[in-house]
């Protein structure tokens, strides 16, 4: 009798836990793109007619063009904090600080395209 009650209790407990798990909404992980645009767009207000498009375009080009992770993260930080491509030397290890200039050269044309024709 004791075994039967223990099995029934365990089955009931597992069934209840499974039902609760299904009823609970799934966890939503933050959307990095939406978060970036949310941080960037306020800096674009008054400058551009469609700040969200400009921010999204800058993000797309930075991710596609800047291969080095540290440089890309520093660039995205600068864009999200100022609304324009910026990299502070303090955001990079000393060995990578010499790559700031070449990084800006890589993204200059796409940045202008984003700011003046973000739909392309």
ABEGO torsion letter per residue (X at the ends): XAAAAAAAAAAAAAAAAAAAAAABBBBBBBBAAAAAAAAAAAAABGABABAAAAAAAAAAAAAAABABAAAAAAAAAAAAAAGBBBBBAAABBAAAAAAAAAAAAAAAAAAAAAAABAAX
